[in-house]
Amino acid sequence: MSTLNDEMADVRADVEDVRAHLREEVPKCFEFDVTVGNVTYNANSDSVSVTVEPSSQAREQLSDRLGGVNVKTDGQLEFEFRFSRSEREE
């Protein structure tokens, strides 16, 4: 029988795996360099939120891609990924 501490350690490890996966995969969604900021787990909604900011290279990359126009980047994007349950878990 597992203890509560063992179960919490398992959950923590799972969340860390998800964070690492998102830090690797989210930048691939963009055609310019981004930096993944905070990755936070929300137990109430069973979701993970990720903040993404354009990197210092993004303005130049976007300007080149758009034919030399002046590009201003300001702020950040936030994505929320909700966990889904597989049929095995139900």
C-alpha positions as CSV (number, residue, x, y, z in Angstrom):
1,M,0.0,0.0,0.0
2,S,1.4,3.4,-1.0
3,T,1.5,6.3,1.4
4,L,0.3,9.7,0.8
5,N,3.9,11.0,0.5
6,D,4.6,8.4,-2.2
7,E,1.5,9.4,-4.1
8,M,2.4,13.1,-3.8
9,A,5.9,12.4,-5.1
10,D,4.4,10.6,-8.1
11,V,2.1,13.5,-8.8
12,R,5.0,15.9,-8.5
13,A,7.1,13.8,-10.9
14,D,4.2,13.7,-13.4
15,V,3.8,17.5,-13.3
16,E,7.5,18.0,-13.8
17,D,7.4,15.7,-16.8
18,V,4.5,17.7,-18.3
19,R,6.4,21.0,-17.6
20,A,9.5,19.6,-19.3
21,H,7.5,18.4,-22.3
22,L,5.7,21.8,-22.7
23,R,9.0,23.7,-22.5
24,E,10.3,21.6,-25.3
25,E,7.1,21.5,-27.5
26,V,5.5,24.9,-27.2
27,P,8.3,26.8,-29.0
28,K,7.8,24.5,-32.0
29,C,4.3,26.1,-32.5
30,F,5.9,29.4,-33.5
31,E,7.8,30.5,-36.6
32,F,10.0,32.8,-34.5
33,D,12.0,32.3,-31.3
34,V,10.1,32.4,-28.1
35,T,10.9,31.9,-24.4
36,V,8.7,29.7,-22.3
37,G,8.2,31.5,-18.9
38,N,6.1,30.2,-16.1
39,V,4.5,26.7,-16.3
40,T,2.0,26.3,-13.5
41,Y,-0.3,23.5,-12.6
42,N,-3.9,24.3,-11.4
43,A,-5.3,21.4,-9.5
44,N,-8.8,23.0,-9.4
45,S,-9.2,22.8,-13.1
46,D,-6.7,20.0,-13.7
47,S,-4.8,22.2,-16.2
48,V,-1.4,23.6,-16.9
49,S,-0.9,27.2,-17.9
50,V,2.2,28.3,-19.9
51,T,3.4,31.8,-20.6
52,V,5.3,32.5,-23.8
53,E,7.3,35.6,-24.6
54,P,9.0,36.5,-27.9
55,S,12.7,36.2,-27.5
56,S,15.2,39.0,-28.2
57,Q,15.6,37.5,-31.8
58,A,11.9,37.5,-32.6
59,R,11.6,41.1,-33.9
60,E,14.4,40.6,-36.3
61,Q,13.0,37.2,-37.5
62,L,9.5,38.6,-38.0
63,S,10.8,41.7,-39.7
64,D,12.8,39.5,-42.2
65,R,9.8,37.2,-42.7
66,L,7.5,40.2,-43.4
67,G,9.9,41.9,-45.8
68,G,11.7,44.3,-43.6
69,V,8.7,46.0,-41.8
70,N,9.3,47.4,-38.3
71,V,8.0,44.9,-35.7
72,K,7.2,45.7,-32.1
73,T,6.7,42.9,-29.6
74,D,5.2,43.7,-26.3
75,G,3.8,41.4,-23.6
76,Q,3.3,37.7,-23.4
77,L,0.9,35.0,-24.4
78,E,-0.7,32.6,-22.0
79,F,-2.0,29.1,-22.9
80,E,-4.0,26.8,-20.8
81,F,-3.8,23.0,-21.4
82,R,-6.4,20.9,-19.7
83,F,-5.7,17.3,-18.9
84,S,-7.9,14.7,-20.4
85,R,-8.7,11.3,-19.0
86,S,-8.0,8.2,-21.1
87,E,-10.4,5.3,-21.2
88,R,-8.0,3.3,-19.0
89,E,-8.4,5.8,-16.1
90,E,-12.2,5.8,-16.1
